[in-house]
Amino acid sequence: MLMAHPSVHIPPETYVLPQAIQRYSSQANANWNTLVDLVLATFEYHPEFDKFNISLRELSHRQKTIPDEKRNLAQLIDSIYRYHAEQQGKTITRWGDKTPLNTFYLPSIYAVFPDAKFVHILRDGRDCIASMITQLSGYNVETAADRWLNAVRAANKFSSSHPDACYRIRYEDLTLDPEKSLSQLCAFLGIEYSSDMINSERIAQTMGDVPALGHHDNVAKKIFRSSVGRASEVLSPSDMDFVTTRLDTELRKLGYL
């Protein structure tokens, strides 16, 4: 939906933003050309970078010739996302990273981008677990429950320390009244709401990871609500009892029980 906004760009999941920050910081005394290669290689050498459908070689040449006063980590990372938008013919005011694992590295990302906005898309943990075990390999109800709990707790801990930088949007509210939810989100982000966001399925095939990965199939569909409460259809009664008990405290705090 945000990608459908004319001035916002969010590339495929990068998986490596926290690692790029860590590697740059650990080698901060290296010369600029080495740091450029290090950060860009962290992105481009990841197995999923093929979903970007670009090479960072030209960007590497650009970065190695920029003035000394512009040489810093935030500018370097910023250039990667803006370069991807540029290659898609898009002029933007904001970019984002939608990699879920970033949830566990919010403080380090915030340290590099203190003006960043963090959007927490919250969904009933039981439905999340049902989705994870049916769409992703390597998860069972126990590991999926732990993943949801740890992610929600990490997001809540960060937002309690930086409330002005964080915004929570409920999946259930978004699917019930997308125009209202997106209008409020745009106000938080400081961008004008665009009706194009409601019809975001039209750009799904241009997002490199969406057509390539089966668990993104629903992104190419019009907004629907049939996945709300889906856990009762997917989980066995015993699994539902386990999940509800395991998540009980957080579900109650968040108003899902």
N, C-alpha and C positions, 0 to 999 in steps of 0.2 A: 504493500500500500504506500509506504513512504517512497519506494522506488518510482512509483507512478507520479509523484510530485515533480513538477518541471524543474525545480531548483535543488533537489536532493538526490544524492547518489549513494547506493549501498551495493557494493560488489558481492560476488559469491563469498561464502564463509572463508576466512583466511586461515584460521586455526593457529596462527603464529604471532599475532600482535604482541602478546605478553613476552614471548620468547625473543622477539626482535628488540623489545625494550631492555630485557635483561642482558642480552648479548652486547648491545651498544654500551650499556652502563658498565659492564665488566671490562670493556676495552676502550673506555672513554679517552685514554691518553694516546691512542693510536692516531695516525694521520687521517685526514678527512677521506681520502680516496679509499683507504682500507675500511673505514666505517661505512662508507656508501656500499661497497661491495658486500660487507658483512650483513647489513640490514636487508638489502635487496635480494641477496642470495637466500636469506632466511625465508622470505616470501616465495621467491620463484622456484626454489628447490623442494618445496613441500609437494608431496604427491598429488594433492588436490588443486595445485595452482593451474593445471591445464584448463580448469573451468573458467579461468579469467580470459582465456583466448587472446592473450597478449604476451609480448616479451618485454622485459624491463631494461633491455640493453640500451635503447635510446635514452631512457630516463637516467641511466647510470652516467652516460656522457654529459647530460645536462647538469646533473648534480655535482659533478666533479669540476665544473667551471663556474659555479655560483660564487658570489662575493663572500669573503670570509665572515662578514657580520651576519650572514643568513645560515651559516653552517651549524645546525643543531638538530637534535633528534626529532623534535616535534615537526620541524619543517620538512625533514627527510621523510618521515612517515606520511605526513600530509600530502606530499608530492605523489606518493604511490596511489592513493585513492583518487586524487584529482587527475592523475594521468590515465587511470582506467576510465574515468568519466569522459575525459577528453577523447579517448580512443573510441568511445561510443557516441561521439558527437554531442555531448551534453555539457552545458555551462551551468555550474552549480554554485550555491552559496554554502551548502552543508553536505557533508558525507558522513557515513556511519559504518559500523562493523557489526554484523549480526551473528557472529560466532557465539553460540551458547556458552562455551567454556570460558569466555571472557568474564563471566559472572564471578569466577573465583580469583580474578586478578584486578578487580576494580580499583583498589588503592594505587597500584603501580601505574595503571592507565591514567588515572586522575592526576597523578604527579606530573605526567608529561603533558597532559591536556587539561589544565585547571579550569578552562571555560567549557569543557565538554558537558553534554546533557546525557543522562543515562535513563533509558526507557526500560522498565521492568514489565514484561508481559506476563501477568500472573494467570494461572489456570488451576482449576480444581486438581489437586494432586492425584486423585484417583483416576481422573480422565487422562492426565499426563502419563501415568504409569501404564494404563491400558494402551496408549499410543506407542510408548517406548517399546513395550515387549512385542507389539505386533509389527512395528515399522523398522526397528533397529536391531541389529544382531548384537549378541553379547549381553543382553539384559534379561533378568528374570524379575519377579515381583520384589524380591529383597533388594537387589542392586538398584533397580529403578526407584524404589522408595527412598533409598539412601541418597541417590542422586538428586531427587526432587527436594528432599529435606535440606541437604547441604547447599543447594543452589538458592533456595528461598531464604535460608538463614544468612547466607553470604550477602545476598541482595539487601535484605532488611538491615543487616548490620551496617552496611555501607550507607544506605539511605538515611539511617538514624544519625549518622555523623555529618552527612552532606545533604540535608533535606531539600535545599534550593536547587541542587543539581540533578535530582531524581524525580521520576514520574512513574507511577504505577498505573497500568491500564489492564483491566480484567478482560480476558478472552471472552468470557460470557457476555459482558457489556458490549464489547466490540462487535460481536456477531449479532446481538440484539438490535443495536442502534449504531451502525458504523459511522454515520454522518456526525452524530453527536460526539462519539468517542474520538473520532479523528479531528474534529474541529477543536476539541479541548486539547488534544495532543499537539496540534499545530500551534495553538496559543502558547503552550509551554515551550515549544521549540523556537518560537519567534518567527514563524513563517506563516504565510497566508494559506488558509485552507483551500484546497483545490478539489473540485468534484471529480477530477480524474482518478483520485485515490480510491473512490468507491468501486471503480471498474478496473481494478489493478490486474485482473486476470489477463487483460489484453497484452500486457508486457511480459507475462510469465516466461514465454519461450525465448526472450532476449536475455534472461538471467541465467548465466552459464551453468549454475549448479541445479537449477530447477528442472530443465528437461533431462539432465543426466542422471539424477538420483531419484529413485522410486519413492522415497519417503517425502518428497516434495510435490507429489502429484496433485495434492489438493490446492496448491498455490495457483494452479492453472484453472481453477473452478471459480464460479461466482461465490460470493460470501454465503455461507450456509451455517445452520445451527444444529445439524444432525449429530455432530460430535459432542455436543453438550450432554453430559450424563451417560456417555457411551461406555463408561467403565462397567455398568451393570450388565451390559450386553457381552462384554469381552471377558471379564474376570469371573472365575468360578466363585460360588458362594464362600468357600473357604479362603480364597485369595482376597476377595473383597473384605472379609472380616479381618484378615491379617493387615491389609493396607489401611483400612479405616482405623484400626487400633494403633498401627505404627505411626500414622500421621495425625493422630487425634488432636494433640496439642496445637500444632500449627494450623490445622484445618479450622479449629474453633477460633483461634486468634484472627484468622483471615475471613471468618464468616461463612465458611463452607459447611459447617455442622451447627 
